[in-house]
Amino acid sequence: MCRRPNMLRRLSSHATEGLAAFFSSGKKDENLICSPSHNNEKQKTFDNSTESHPQHTIYFNPVVLFGSFISFAAIAFYAGVIIRILMLSNSETQLNGSTQTRNLSLSVATNWNVKQLPPPTVIPGKEVPPTTYTFQHFPVQGSRTNYDLHLPRLDELDDVVSMTNEDDSSDDSSDDSSDDEEDDIDDLMEGLHLPAGQHLLVDIKNVDPIFLNSEERLAEAMIQLVDESKLTLLSYHCHGLVPVGVSCAGVLLESHVAFHTWPTEGVISMDLFTCGSGKLIPTIPSIQQLFGVKAANEDPADDPMMMWSHKLRGFRKGFVPGYNFELNPLDADLGSEILASHDFDIKKPLVSAAETDFQMVDVYEVLDPKQRRLSDYYKSLEDDGSYESLHPEFFAPDHILLLDGRIQSTRYGDAPYHESIVHPAMITHPNPKRVAVIGGGEGATVREILKHSTLEKVVMIEIDEGVVNLSTKYLPEWQDCSSIAHHDGCAEWCFDDERADLRVEDALAYFNDNFGSSSITKSASENDLQEQFDVLIMDCLDPNDDHPFAKVLYTDDGYVTSLYDALTEDGILVVQVGEAVNSRSPSDENGDFENRSTMIKMLDAIGFKSIHIYEESHCQFGAPWTTLIAFKDVETRKRWYRSPAAVELDLSRRILPTKDGKTSLRYFDGATMKSYQMPSRAFEDNYCRQQDKPEECAEKVRFGNVEEVNVSSAYNPVFERHFA
């Protein structure tokens, strides 16, 4: 508990205690004998045997002595009261006169009144197990008030719940939802006794000081938060502190909630821990609404500002049957890269744990102070002619799309990622007219393909329509084609372009049905060769994802063969293949990217003439990202190694310009293409770490004569780096 020292109160208290001690230590005799003093004479000692010195005896009445004691005690008590009143008045003056110009009216009289705080409540239908309630108060001078409230006894609680259920049963609409409510309660009770939980930490500033010093209002907000979160508050304990501030701790059936306030500074800090299966992230808007109370007459620029973080706590593996951390979104990028960070100036869930038919979708708006300043963002919203206001796109918060907890795309990594996966292949192909996209639900891959003037048709096969719709609503930039909308057939919205064809269906079934082994029995005349594609881009799950569908995408022989058959004779296949290797990574076949290694070998066996891997390090994924490109034709592969000038010339002829005649590309150019042409040393070393080490990996061969190299594989980074 945080509190401020109350020195004057301590001094007055000690003075009272000292006075009482003085009187209590006196003799019990009724008579006190004293000797008078005489000026300019030495005090003489009593001598009972000498009659020449008379004794003076003073008799005190017990009533007088007791009255004196009461008088002195009363004086000390009221002195302490006056000092406390002065201190509380001074604290009010400090709050009213602080540099933050906050208003707080503290009534001294209310400190002496008993306040009625709201009792804990329980969700109707939720069974509360038997509990015991014990407490111990310690007399602390820094606490001006203290309260203890707890749930009624089980028999009383049963009466309350039964009355609530009777009221609910009278409502016809409750019958329709009763089953769902029972399921929700069962879900909430699940996992209460496992040694694992979720921890939510929240700090809010610029909060109304009057609210922060009110035990009643804070307790009401805490109870409402617990109810909205479908938790159970067993009891709570609050202290009003001297001179100001409140500390509260609530015991939940699921664990605890606690907070402390600093009214003078307008700050509240809170933590909420639960060990149930209920989700805490959806409570963030409620916390901001209930506890981020804005002071009256405050400057709009001083709106309450919240920082928060969420972490998984405890142990799951070994305690939760069948637990796989790779399948828990909170154990993936969502938990480690976004939720666990407490220093983001802005962290707002635009979409939180939205369940589609196939996966969980999250969209977050974040502003990392290590990358952008909050003051610059606010300045970019003004119309003052400043650099920030003229270029707001440089200072806006980042938007991050996550599927099953894994980062798929970001606002500031959008152009580097999507342009790098589309334009190298498109500009390498001599005349790409028909293009297919597998996945790419956010729409940005299609957006980049539509910028090519040679394009006649782009087909996007996406199984999850929910991702497309959520991206349309919360990530409009990803589907915005307004920069090229002035061209014939183009549209402001990418999927409205007459060249775009969105198909919501299973990509495996689409390619197996149209280009798989079943179509081989058809004659050439029956097969529609016009349906083949010049470029095919697979922008979906990462090869190392622990997901059954991911394994099929990268290792199913029938599906991979259908991709080969779906391409024209000079066709190009593009696949995003996850995080790049580093200098100390084991070979893909023996590490986390076994699926990537398997797919490369399958593409080689199927008949692709050349397979190449390149990296892009600006995708905002936390590591360089890798793209695989495979050529069915050797002649097409030769165009891969063109000079930057030749690539720039081709781009100027093909890429549809903006209305003012500028390029619609934001990242890719000839020099960038040059950086993709050669695989990194890390991929060469990774290739040579295979269990059966290729012949060309021998030192004398790698730096010797090309004639000594027997290139037997379409994927050979050693040959590319030293002899291509």
Sequence and secondary structure as in RCSB ss.txt:
>XXXX:A:sequence
MCRRPNMLRRLSSHATEGLAAFFSSGKKDENLICSPSHNNEKQKTFDNSTESHPQHTIYFNPVVLFGSFISFAAI
AFYAGVIIRILMLSNSETQLNGSTQTRNLSLSVATNWNVKQLPPPTVIPGKEVPPTTYTFQHFPVQGSRTNYDLH
LPRLDELDDVVSMTNEDDSSDDSSDDSSDDEEDDIDDLMEGLHLPAGQHLLVDIKNVDPIFLNSEERLAEAMIQL
VDESKLTLLSYHCHGLVPVGVSCAGVLLESHVAFHTWPTEGVISMDLFTCGSGKLIPTIPSIQQLFGVKAANEDP
ADDPMMMWSHKLRGFRKGFVPGYNFELNPLDADLGSEILASHDFDIKKPLVSAAETDFQMVDVYEVLDPKQRRLS
DYYKSLEDDGSYESLHPEFFAPDHILLLDGRIQSTRYGDAPYHESIVHPAMITHPNPKRVAVIGGGEGATVREIL
KHSTLEKVVMIEIDEGVVNLSTKYLPEWQDCSSIAHHDGCAEWCFDDERADLRVEDALAYFNDNFGSSSITKSAS
ENDLQEQFDVLIMDCLDPNDDHPFAKVLYTDDGYVTSLYDALTEDGILVVQVGEAVNSRSPSDENGDFENRSTMI
KMLDAIGFKSIHIYEESHCQFGAPWTTLIAFKDVETRKRWYRSPAAVELDLSRRILPTKDGKTSLRYFDGATMKS
YQMPSRAFEDNYCRQQDKPEECAEKVRFGNVEEVNVSSAYNPVFERHFA
>XXXX:A:secstr
      HHHHHHHHHHHHHHHHHHTS S SEE      TTS      TT TTS    EE  HHHHHHHHHHHHHH
HHHHHHHHHHHHHHHHHHHHHTSTT       GGGGGS          TT               TTEEEEEEEE
   HHHHHHHHHHHHHHHHTSHHHHHHHHHHHHHHHHHHTTTTSSEEEEEEEEEES  HHHHT HHHHHHHHHHH
HHHTT  EEEEEEEEESSS EEEEEEESSEEEEEEEETTTTEEEEEEEE SS  SGGGHHHHHHHH    TT  G
GG  EEEEEEEEEE  TTTSTT  GGG GGGSHIIIIIIT    SEEEEEEEEEE SS EEEEEEEE TTTS HH
HHHHHTS S  HHHH GGGTS EEEEEETTEEEEETTTHHHHHHHHHHHHHHHSSS  EEEEEE TTSHHHHHHT
TBTT  EEEEE S HHHHHHHHHH GGGGB GGGTTSTT  SBGGGSTTEEEE S HHHHHHHHHSGGGTTS TT
TS GGG EEEEEEESS TT S HHHHHHHH HHHHHHHHHTEEEEEEEEEEEEE   TT   GGGSTTHHHHHHH
HHHHHHT SEEEEEEES SSSSS EEEEEEES HHHHHGGG  HHHHHHHHHHHB   TTS  S SS  HHHHHH
HSS  HHHHHHHTTSSS  GGGSHHHHTS GGG     SB HHHHHHT 
